[in-house]
Amino acid sequence: MRAQRLIAALALCGAMGVGVAACGSDDNDSSGSTGSAGSSGSSSEQLGGTLNGAGATFPQPVYTEWAARFKEKAGTTVNYQGIGSGGGVAQFTAGTVDWGATDSALSDEELAAASKNSPALDIPTVLGAVTISYNVEGVKTGLKLDGATTADIFLGKVTKWNDPAIASQNSGVSLPDADITVCHRSDESGTTKNFTQFLADYSPAWKDGPGVDKTVKWPVGTGAKGNDGVAACIKQNQSSIGYVEQAYALQNNFTFADVKNKAGKYITPTLEATSAAGEGANPPEDLRFSTINAEGDASYPVAAVTFMLVHEDVCKGGLAADKAPPLKGWLDYALGDGQSVAKELQYAPLPAPVLEKAKAKVAGLTCNGKPIS
């Protein structure tokens, strides 16, 4: 199936040491990618043109798949570079890409910097699970971990896999007397911001120490760039642990932990549990919101929403006028047909109330003050 082919492509890109975006075709010799044509059918309206985006690696697998299907449907080439959320925000703010991507909504400072010529908008697209993945010999079933213990592992306070803090949550599991190797992001990452928010919610020592941000001063561990880099670190190091989006965990056949949520339940990062985390979301008007540590018995606690970044008036924001219709078409696809496609790659569609608000934002986009047709 198409999703399996994409995961295979992700594996190939990882083996080459580059992101998925560098592995597709490129009609304009840029460094991004486009997917190949699929079986979704063609549209009577061909928008054409080329759009360039950059940012989070977290949604890169699904954005790459969307680009493949959107090109077939609308004839538009969508190049996407997975360079991390920090890079995506920076390039969007500098106007060097047509749209950006981030796994954490723009901060007040980032929003102000990106809104000099036209208000910047956070458009939520999908939710994904940040898995706590590990590579421990002899441990083939999912471990159970709570937030406090996970924080202590990443703080360097829990250093052995058979530490009582881990063993007490995993009765009957034979844990080795092995040193834990921590893998974490080295680049500016929305995945990191979401993961560190989860840690801070359960650990005062984390909150008052490394804190919550796209980059933090890691007390221990090995840094790697992108979700694919952390996945490689986990895969290459025995007795390791790290945090990666679920598509990367599945591609590498990782074992990942069941994580204790606010309701005290240990939850496996499934599509259903990720969807459950979004069910109670009630984002503000500007749609800057988070689903980390969401309420609900069935919610996976490290489920994150990811965003595309565009300007309210795309042309005043720096986009060429002939790119306005393809950009709006791309966003319409992401919030339309793309929602069902996302499930094939284990990303959760937006809950209906959030999706409605996101569609309204896109419907209101303009080019030099005029609606985009």
Steps between C-alpha positions, in 0.01 A plus 500: 500500500606863454571554871732198503687639201542829683637331811741310272607831348554640847721202580705560185541868581607415853760258366633776277520739795254749354137588557206374299471836326836449331397169347219599262501645152554872456361679202686823575837372620439623854605292798150398605287216367180409333327168518416287203156478350261261669154362450288776648379622162552833325311823547327697229666811645876496452660768716857424392804683625748420775483561874797479734461426869732413786488416867409221737617144439213372717238524218746443214370152407141616470589828325705304247206268433262794471736663249492186284122491489455875468732513200288241325179676594600861428822483301682696770852403609541530877861487620549447872822505701491345846748724682336522842234735633749771593634508146148503359399798713821684408463441126131592502578821691782585259273439200728240343221239480137521390377331819656378820432215738538464875397247764442766762288805436681829448596674823394862549849614398508276192152613401597866521816446297315309227210749480681814386322530165197278559380300802657154518260211552545161665292250302473167686519199270522168689592348835780250552637298790845576639611150597749424776688237303776274629747235395554259790617145442254242629220750560260433215175616655402859563630637827291726718638843584357799681600861446707536817713194424546603138616843616747341740641288217556809284637688803756226553360406842381156388797343326433124500219311329437295816470810719216459754316799348462305173470154654216603731284585198588181312431204725603172341729659239864395516694825473876488436764657723604719207586867474233711328610694190284807441435624144358849447470770235790734429307743278216742573205266520129527565509133593747594773276781622205263525704227667657739752154639579393145588807459724451837670138421583613208716843610620573824689869423455455500123278808503750697709801350322514439123147639464271506197619619160597393149857469625607434859827429678485122525657367822598170335485318170591510134354763269379432147331710233137438416264220592694281258826581678364406842356182350846413366652567842254262666552234237878515514537500880410203715319588826393836355187711537376801308190683375380479138176544310318171454560468123873491569456249781294272276744529210782384730294229669563662836341390822347796680362557847146517626494841668299595807250776431326756720230249591761256628463259208793355307420567136652348186563760225234382257309699242192478723688626806649787300153592371364486855753763605347744253136438585479755780706765322347845506755722327487879521412714203858507376516116515823496702445204729656182634372148565785392729365334817143522378215400728323166455546140607591389146727792403865435419681770700772586246271561203588818314327717244707631209448819300558654158594868501361749249412869494143625519567709189739266326614755242565779749690235692735462203342229282484557126142551388506204261585273793198604707248258340734196524582583864134524594434180304779324693352607833150401386635157408675461838175578683286301255609177333826509691327429829404146400840442339667591831351198673685267263826623654373495860440874523168599654264731310399823668190475719196648327479828700870574441477403133207738451696790649807417292295490180350837586849651533599364160174620341584851621843519335550791262750625243550877514167536675299290254360151560701219339298325234 
